[in-house]
């Protein structure tokens, strides 16, 4: 019953959100069209439900050729590949809002593990790779809540590849935890934490809301 309720909630909430957020989405679309490389959306292949590829929608925040420039798949704070509005859109997570369309189309859910590019997906161990996308990927999820400022962590690390590997190891454990504990109540809590963290970035509510989260060792 839960998957049916979740899908109904996804379609309803994503549709309502598109309407409510249109006064924000439309001006941003116009601003992107008039600045940077003059394109609004960035479509990128991501691994999704049952490990099948789909095209994810995001507001354009970086140069089109950014995967082949600089640090590649790793994005750091004040990355030189960012477009004029890119830093703001990424910091506020507004760049993720076009994924509401992916939710409506059935590629994604509101809550679930973040869909990844193949190069990042391979950072997960084999067990995580086989199991993480048994549920639809999400706009937000427990991994996104815990690592809400992942770019800052990577930027401040001396060994960026090493910290990135540690983040993915823990993210994998978090997302498997989610599958074992998923429910409508869990999803509502994660949505609340996502919104709350935009305003109060340094809060520690996740560990108070979810007492059984995997232990973090870094």
C-alpha positions as CSV (number, residue, x, y, z in Angstrom):
1,X,0.0,0.0,0.0
2,X,2.9,2.4,0.8
3,X,4.3,2.5,-2.7
4,X,0.8,3.4,-4.1
5,X,0.3,6.2,-1.5
6,X,3.8,7.4,-2.1
7,X,3.3,7.7,-5.9
8,X,0.0,9.5,-5.4
9,X,1.7,11.9,-3.0
10,X,4.6,12.4,-5.4
11,X,2.3,13.4,-8.3
12,X,0.1,15.6,-6.2
13,X,2.8,17.4,-4.3
14,X,5.1,17.9,-7.3
15,X,2.2,19.4,-9.3
16,X,1.1,21.7,-6.5
17,X,4.7,22.8,-6.0
18,X,5.2,23.6,-9.7
19,X,2.2,25.9,-9.5
20,X,3.1,27.5,-6.1
21,X,6.7,28.0,-7.1
22,X,6.1,29.4,-10.6
23,X,6.6,33.0,-9.5
24,X,10.2,31.9,-8.5
25,X,10.8,29.4,-11.3
26,X,9.8,31.7,-14.2
27,X,12.1,34.7,-13.2
28,X,15.0,32.3,-12.7
29,X,14.4,30.8,-16.1
30,X,14.4,34.2,-17.7
31,X,17.6,35.3,-15.8
32,X,19.4,32.1,-16.9
33,X,18.3,32.7,-20.5
34,X,19.8,36.2,-20.4
35,X,23.1,35.3,-18.7
36,X,25.9,32.7,-18.8
37,X,25.7,30.4,-21.8
38,X,22.0,31.4,-22.3
39,X,20.4,28.0,-21.5
40,X,17.9,27.3,-18.7
41,X,17.9,23.6,-18.1
42,X,20.8,21.2,-17.9
43,X,19.9,17.6,-18.8
44,X,22.2,14.9,-17.7
45,X,22.1,11.1,-17.7
46,X,21.7,9.7,-14.2
47,X,21.2,6.2,-12.8
48,X,17.7,5.7,-11.5
49,X,15.1,3.2,-10.5
50,X,16.4,-0.4,-11.0
51,X,19.7,1.1,-12.2
52,X,18.2,2.3,-15.5
53,X,19.4,5.6,-17.0
54,X,17.2,8.6,-17.3
55,X,17.7,12.3,-18.0
56,X,17.5,14.5,-15.0
57,X,16.3,18.2,-15.2
58,X,18.3,20.9,-13.3
59,X,18.7,24.6,-13.6
60,X,21.9,25.3,-15.4
61,X,24.6,26.3,-12.9
62,X,27.8,25.3,-14.6
63,X,29.5,25.6,-18.0
64,X,28.2,22.9,-20.4
65,X,31.6,21.3,-20.7
66,X,32.3,21.3,-16.9
67,X,32.4,17.5,-16.6
68,X,35.5,17.6,-18.8
69,X,37.1,20.6,-17.0
70,X,38.8,21.2,-13.6
71,X,37.8,18.7,-10.9
72,X,35.4,16.8,-13.2
73,X,32.4,15.3,-11.3
74,X,33.6,16.9,-8.0
75,X,32.2,20.4,-7.5
76,X,33.8,22.7,-4.9
77,X,32.7,25.9,-3.2
78,X,33.2,28.9,-5.6
79,X,34.0,26.5,-8.4
80,X,35.4,28.5,-11.4
81,X,33.1,26.6,-13.7
82,X,30.0,28.1,-12.1
83,X,27.7,30.4,-14.1
84,X,26.8,33.9,-12.7
85,X,23.7,32.5,-10.9
86,X,25.2,29.1,-10.3
87,X,26.6,29.5,-6.8
88,X,23.4,30.9,-5.4
89,X,21.2,28.3,-7.1
90,X,23.4,25.4,-5.8
91,X,23.8,26.8,-2.3
92,X,20.0,27.2,-1.9
93,X,19.3,24.0,-3.8
94,X,16.9,25.9,-6.1
95,X,18.8,24.3,-9.0
96,X,17.2,21.0,-8.1
97,X,13.6,22.3,-8.4
98,X,13.1,21.4,-12.1
99,X,13.3,17.8,-10.9
100,X,9.7,18.2,-10.0
101,X,9.1,17.4,-13.6
102,X,11.1,14.1,-13.2
103,X,8.8,13.3,-10.3
104,X,5.6,13.9,-12.3
105,X,7.0,11.8,-15.2
106,X,7.8,9.0,-12.9
107,X,11.6,9.0,-13.1
108,X,11.9,10.1,-9.5
109,X,10.2,10.5,-6.1
110,X,10.2,13.5,-3.8
111,X,12.1,11.4,-1.2
112,X,14.8,8.8,-2.1
113,X,18.5,8.4,-2.8
114,X,20.0,11.0,-5.0
115,X,20.4,9.8,-8.7
116,X,24.0,9.8,-9.7
117,X,26.2,10.0,-12.7
118,X,27.9,6.7,-13.5
119,X,31.3,7.9,-12.4
120,X,30.0,8.8,-8.9
121,X,27.8,5.6,-8.7
122,X,30.9,3.5,-9.0
123,X,32.2,5.0,-5.7
124,X,29.6,2.9,-3.9
125,X,30.5,-0.6,-3.0
126,X,28.9,-3.5,-4.9
127,X,26.2,-4.2,-2.3
128,X,25.1,-0.5,-2.4
129,X,25.1,-0.5,-6.2
130,X,22.9,-3.5,-6.4
131,X,20.4,-2.2,-3.8
132,X,20.3,1.6,-3.6
133,X,17.9,2.1,-6.5
134,X,15.4,-0.6,-5.7
135,X,13.4,2.5,-4.8
136,X,13.0,5.6,-7.1
137,X,15.7,8.2,-6.6
138,X,14.6,11.4,-4.9
139,X,14.8,15.2,-5.0
140,X,15.9,14.9,-1.4
141,X,16.8,12.0,0.9
142,X,18.5,11.2,4.1
143,X,21.9,11.4,2.4
144,X,21.1,14.9,1.2
145,X,20.0,16.0,4.6
146,X,23.1,14.7,6.4
147,X,25.4,16.1,3.7
148,X,23.6,19.3,3.0
149,X,26.9,21.2,2.6
150,X,28.9,18.5,0.9
151,X,30.6,21.0,-1.4
152,X,32.0,22.9,1.5
153,X,33.4,19.7,3.1
154,X,35.1,18.7,-0.1
155,X,36.4,22.3,-0.7
156,X,38.1,22.4,2.7
157,X,39.7,18.9,2.6
158,X,43.3,18.6,1.7
159,X,42.7,15.3,-0.1
160,X,39.4,15.8,-2.0
161,X,39.2,12.4,-3.5
162,X,39.7,10.8,0.0
163,X,36.9,12.8,1.6
164,X,34.7,12.2,-1.3
165,X,35.2,8.4,-1.0
166,X,34.3,8.6,2.8
167,X,31.2,10.7,2.1
168,X,30.0,8.1,-0.4
169,X,30.7,5.2,1.9
170,X,28.5,6.8,4.6
171,X,25.9,7.9,2.1
172,X,25.5,4.3,0.9
173,X,24.9,3.2,4.5
174,X,22.4,6.0,5.0
175,X,20.4,5.2,1.9
176,X,20.2,1.4,2.7
177,X,19.0,2.5,6.2
178,X,16.3,4.5,4.5
179,X,15.0,1.5,2.5
180,X,14.8,-0.5,5.8
181,X,12.9,2.3,7.5
182,X,10.9,3.9,4.8
183,X,7.4,5.0,5.5
184,X,5.1,8.0,4.9
185,X,6.2,9.4,8.3
186,X,9.9,9.0,7.5
187,X,9.4,10.8,4.2
188,X,7.5,13.7,5.8
189,X,10.3,14.1,8.4
190,X,13.0,14.2,5.6
191,X,11.0,16.8,3.7
192,X,10.7,18.9,6.8
193,X,14.4,18.5,7.5
194,X,15.3,19.5,4.0
195,X,13.2,22.7,4.2
196,X,14.4,23.5,7.7
197,X,18.0,23.1,6.8
198,X,17.8,25.7,4.1
199,X,17.1,28.3,6.8
200,X,19.0,26.7,9.7
201,X,21.9,25.0,7.9
202,X,23.9,23.9,11.0
203,X,21.0,22.1,12.8
204,X,21.4,18.5,14.1
205,X,17.8,17.5,14.0
206,X,18.3,14.5,11.8
207,X,20.0,12.5,14.6
208,X,17.2,13.6,16.9
209,X,14.4,12.6,14.5
210,X,16.1,9.3,13.5
211,X,17.8,7.6,16.5
212,X,18.9,4.5,14.5
213,X,21.0,6.2,11.8
214,X,24.3,4.5,11.0
215,X,27.2,5.8,13.1
216,X,29.5,8.3,11.3
217,X,33.3,7.9,11.9
218,X,34.6,11.1,10.2
